[in-house]
């Protein structure tokens, strides 16, 4: 079971944030259905005599799945927390380069962005180094 958990941790570490949130929502939805199913199975088991053992074995199997999915939700939550912490650290580092009112960041670089037409990404324009020979990044 430990190897399966490690493989899951590795897999979700490569997920984008939206995909992590989707994974968490999928697991939470599955848990709701499994719990509701177990409630219905317990109610059904009370009304029957001959299939009770089969119903109880299904409930036990569902409880195992519930435990594994709860563990996965906890793993996703930890990954989200770690990413928030990393993002906060990055934001703290970036706050050292805040605009100073002149259009330049306090670290001396321009805060003007231009879009790179070749791939649609934005690039910071360093106006101080712009000598008409292209963009300096």
QUIZI-V578454 format. One record per residue. RES is the residue in one letter. PHI is phi in whole degrees, -180 to 180 (999 if undefined). Layout:
res:RES phi:PHI
res:RES phi:PHI
This chain:
res:X phi:999
res:X phi:-61
res:X phi:-65
res:X phi:-66
res:X phi:-65
res:X phi:-64
res:X phi:-64
res:X phi:-66
res:X phi:-59
res:X phi:-63
res:X phi:-63
res:X phi:-73
res:X phi:-65
res:X phi:-97
res:X phi:-74
res:X phi:-73
res:X phi:-58
res:X phi:-60
res:X phi:-68
res:X phi:-63
res:X phi:-65
res:X phi:-63
res:X phi:-61
res:X phi:-62
res:X phi:-63
res:X phi:-63
res:X phi:-65
res:X phi:-64
res:X phi:-64
res:X phi:-61
res:X phi:-61
res:X phi:-58
res:X phi:-67
res:X phi:-64
res:X phi:-66
res:X phi:-63
res:X phi:-61
res:X phi:-63
res:X phi:-61
res:X phi:-66
res:X phi:-66
res:X phi:-63
res:X phi:-64
res:X phi:-67
res:X phi:-63
res:X phi:-71
res:X phi:-99
res:X phi:-120
res:X phi:-112
res:X phi:-80
res:X phi:-102
res:X phi:-59
res:X phi:-63
res:X phi:-64
res:X phi:-62
res:X phi:-65
res:X phi:-68
res:X phi:-68
res:X phi:-61
res:X phi:-63
res:X phi:-63
res:X phi:-61
res:X phi:-63
res:X phi:-65
res:X phi:-65
res:X phi:-59
res:X phi:-61
res:X phi:-66
res:X phi:-71
res:X phi:-63
res:X phi:-63
res:X phi:-66
res:X phi:-61
res:X phi:-64
res:X phi:-64
res:X phi:-63
res:X phi:-61
res:X phi:-64
res:X phi:-63
res:X phi:-63
res:X phi:-64
res:X phi:-63
res:X phi:-68
res:X phi:-63
res:X phi:-64
res:X phi:-63
res:X phi:-65
res:X phi:-63
res:X phi:-62
res:X phi:-64
res:X phi:-66
res:X phi:-63
res:X phi:-66
res:X phi:-70
res:X phi:-67
res:X phi:-71
res:X phi:-118
res:X phi:-95
res:X phi:-60
res:X phi:-109
res:X phi:93
res:X phi:-101
res:X phi:88
res:X phi:-109
res:X phi:-74
res:X phi:-63
res:X phi:-89
res:X phi:94
res:X phi:-99
res:X phi:-68
res:X phi:-100
res:X phi:-80
res:X phi:-115
res:X phi:-128
res:X phi:-88
res:X phi:-80
res:X phi:-64
res:X phi:-72
res:X phi:-136
res:X phi:77
res:X phi:-93
res:X phi:-95
res:X phi:-131
res:X phi:-79
res:X phi:-95
res:X phi:-94
res:X phi:-65
res:X phi:-66
res:X phi:-99
res:X phi:-76
res:X phi:-111
res:X phi:83
res:X phi:-102
res:X phi:109
res:X phi:-88
res:X phi:-110
res:X phi:-106
